[in-house]
Amino acid sequence: MENGDIAEGKPIIPPKVCYIYDTRMMQHECISDFHPEQPLRISSIFTKLAEAGCIHRMVHIPCREALQEEVTLVHTQKLWDTVEGFQNISNDEILNQASYYELLSLYLNRNTPLAARLSCGGTIEAALAVAEGRCQRALAIVRPPGHHAEPREFMGFCFYNNVAVATKVVQARAPTKVLILDWDVHHGNGIHLAFEDDPSVLYISIHRYEGGTFYPCGELGGPKSCGKGAGLGFSVNIPWPDAGMRDADYLYVFHHVVMPIAMEFSPELVFVSAGFDAADGDDLGECHVTPAGLANGRVVVALEGGYNLDSISDSTLAVTKVLLGDPLPPLPPLSPSEEAVKTVWEVGMAQSQYWECMGPRIPVPKKGSTLSLDEILISHRAESLYTKHNIIQVNLPLREHCLIGGKLALSYAIVTFTPSTFSFISCRVTSNPTHLIMLVHEPPEVRAVVDPITCKVLLGSSYVVDVSQDIISWFAPSKVAFADVTVPLNPARILDDELDRDIAMYTWDNYLSLENPQHIILIGQGKGCDVIINLLGMRSASVMQKTRGVVQIANEGPVPTIPRNYPELRDWYSENSQVLVPIAQVDELESGRFANRQGAFVGIDGGNDLSTFVRSALPRIEEFIEAKLNGYSQ
């Protein structure tokens, strides 16, 4: 009898879990040297599951090879033809082409096409078994992995994108809303690209990112990469800033991002791209997640990465026990790291315009006499600078990037100049100075005290801290012209890089270049440091020609880095910069991987408070500027 037939008036209950496994996938192996993506990855898992008594509790589904018409639902015909052509390659040709394929993080042999078809076809069969009700959940023990394989390119140990192809096959048989959860330590760029404009597939990836420097590198895995077109909001990246993330961090993002968005999406089928290179003991991932912390897979679990045989076997066993409904050992009390909390906040802000469950929940009156703090601060600051220093404010006509709850909100972006700087702003005063200091900084900080009963701000006990005023007061009386740029702190963290570039380009092209000062000092603070780095990259030749020195006040957050593809600018920046950081961080920064692109570090013993830090740094800043401008007479 087939599943679903009725015996004695009762329907046969389909098996709880089925699995896919085929030893023919082990024929894909590296012939030249040891490789972490080795055949033992799947046999070790199978052995572990058998020893634990799990295999006999599951139903084996025969594996089959993926068909050309299935693979080309995601990949190009050219990619299919190229992979299939490997079955005719000789060992000598493999060795001669090894360096090329190493650039793509691949190896191959004549059995690679068969293994790739089986890996993809096995994942398809696992998905169809669940989608068609032949089992409740499925585990696909397959290799080579697939989530890095892009529609037009194979890479990162992957040839065919197993989960993406299986999703397309299921959807070709019946319209299905699919959630793909990818917890491999690397971003699944291939899955992301396959569905970035498809609202029927929600792709959530938890991965190590490191500002886009961790494989597969680039901005596609960043928090602001949310899809395109109709698929906007259906790509959710949760990018870890570094190695070392643990159980508490993964559980935190599951509770605060993954599950809320997944429940709001309400999928009909769930895939888990289960990479275990985030598990304890894996050298490629370097994260510390025990199997219990990873055991949240459900429905269709397809193996991706994971290269320590013990770690990948233990982790798969934990996931399998969850699929079978077995209880797991309880975790001890856990607290997420500061990095995890910050990452979840950034992801929440980026996704708040697409999902009701994300983002701030601050009620804003739609009507009535209301003023935002932005408006108040802008007005007060303009009046203060004009009254104290005769500095004139000019609004920057930038695009409105800030999005809260799907609605546009004004960004805090203003630029002010001393009257002697630009004649067309200062009542046609025709002076044309050659020396200019430009300060680029964050908005003033509001330190509010809230009544614990009424939740109203206690105005008499609350303050606005504007450290830029300290710097302006220090330099404004001098004969050197002064330009002040306030960078918006974008609450939704949407398009920050584009906004930084807009401010840098607009200020340089429409103000600084017009009056043509010959001796410029650039000072950045907070987000202003990123704006200056963008300016250096976008206008490197003219900036290096006219700028005598760069001061970066980087008392907190990551130190900005010169892009790696600007070696001349990097050398210039190292010689002409002063990067002010807490004195306790100097040794660590100077020995870091980006030290040669982050400028010359100067330690400041100013504590954690920004105001105290800046006041402590002012003498060093003045000394640096005087030294850099020495010899250039006014």
Phi, psi and omega in degrees: 000144178273158176303136180100341175293159183254127176241124181053037175080003180240135178290144176286127180282127180295153180301150184292315185223134171245166180218156177243130177200135181210121184293345179297338177292344179282352180287345173278108182211157181278126184268348186263331185194173175293142178225139182298331177274076189256159181302328183295348180303315183276326180291325177295320178296313182300316180298317180298316179294323179293316180296329180276358179080017182275325187300318183288349177267358180243161179258128179280129174254126181302138178277149176219166182279139175294145180270156179303316182292339176280312181299322183281004167291337179245314188261160178286159176298325180298318179296315178303312182298321181295312180297315181297332179291343181294340182290348179255006185278144180267164178298322178297318178295322178299313181293322180292329183261006186301320183295325179294314182287337174295328176297331177267007184056053181223156162224166181205161168214187185291342179266359181301315180301319179297312181299319180295320178294320180292318180298315180289314180295324177296320178295321177300313182296321177298317180293317180293325179298321179284314183298327182267003175081014178283343170204166182274323180216159184217148176237122179253105179270089191229157171201154358295157179292180187222343196288348175273344184290117181272165181307327184247000187211137170265148184186168172056048180073000190245140178247304174246142182277093190304307184292319180297316179295315180299321177299314180297321180295316178299315182291334178290334180274328178198136178304127186217132172277123188240133169256128174246114177256120185244108180252014171303147185293344176258146177295135179275074184302326181293315178295317180305310182292328181294332187232017188293342177245020186246108181285354179275352181234120174262118180251119178241124182236128174251116189207161173282132189236311179054048178066023179089009181262350180267143185307136007272012172069162178095175187277351183300329181268007182281166184293336182271356178274093191249012183108184181220155174053231180294343181268008179301127180094349183261008168242120184237109179259131176243091191264116176289139183282347185197179173285172172093011179286145190237184182310312184299325181290316179294318178297323180298315180288330176297316183286327189257344180231302189300303185292318177301314181291319180299318180292323178291324178290324178057068183287159175261342178211139181239127169256143169242114171279096193265090170268139182245029175276005170265358185281156176306131175099353181271122185288330181284325184273321179057027171255167187234079181242119179285161181306324181297324180288338180266348190279065176240010181292147178206158175073269179238114180251121181242129182295135173242251182273190183118114194231357169268119189299320178293316182295314183292325179289314179297319182293318179295323177299317179298316179295319180299320178298323176294317178300324181279350179090012180283145176287148177255157176301138181293145177276150175290168175305133186232146175231132181291155178284164177299323179297321180294317180297316180295319180297316179297321178297315181296318179296317179300319178293320180293326184266357187296334180280350183249334186231131181297331184281352183254159170088178184290154179236054180263118180291127179245122179300133179278336181226165177106178183276087180237145175231133175282155177299329175305310182299317181295315182293320179298313181297313181296318184293320179299314180294319182296314181294323180290317182293316185280319191232005182058037178264133186258137180267137175231123180286139177275124179278069182264163174295151179273103185269338190284126180234125177233120179060027179086000182246143179290140174226147182293136175272150178276095182219102179227156175227136180233152183223149171290150183300332182283355187279312186226122189295324185285351176264325190262059175052039175064026170293129192265007179297145185226084187291155178261343181254134181215133170250126177245123178255125178241122190211171178280163177295165175302152180263130178265122177249099188255141173253128186249135175295124185294342182264310184269346183063019176269148178288130177275098189300320182293341181252006182249154187219159170248122181254116184239090184292337179297331179297325178297317181291316181297316180298330181290320188255339186303322181292344182287169180281351180286133177294153187222131176239138184235125181237124176262123183269136179290138168267104187283110183300326182272356179056030181266129173057036181301317182297317178296321179294318177301318180293321178302311182297314181298310183294314184296315182296315182292311187287324187260349179234296187297318183287331184294312181275349169059050172295143186263343185227101188246139170245127179256131178236126178243146176222131179061233178297337177298333176298320179293322178299318180294319177299318176299318179298316179299321180286320185282329184230047190301317185296308182290325179294315180295329180291321187257339186269130181264338180192155179232128175247126178242119177266097187242064183284342177210160181081174181292144177284130182296151188234135174293132179306144186294339184270018177234070184297321179296317178295321179301315180295318179297318182295320179298324183278336190238020182240159172224106183258109185271118182227161175303139187301332181289344184262353188300310183300316181296317181292319182292338178261002183284170185290337183254011188303323183286353178242009184249003176092189183266116185279139174231123181278133179242127178267074185238009180075186183274340182287130185297316181300313179297320180298313182295316180297324177292330184274341187304316178300322178292322179295314181298316179299318180296314183295316179299320179294320182288328182268354180299128182101344176257094185288152178287000000 
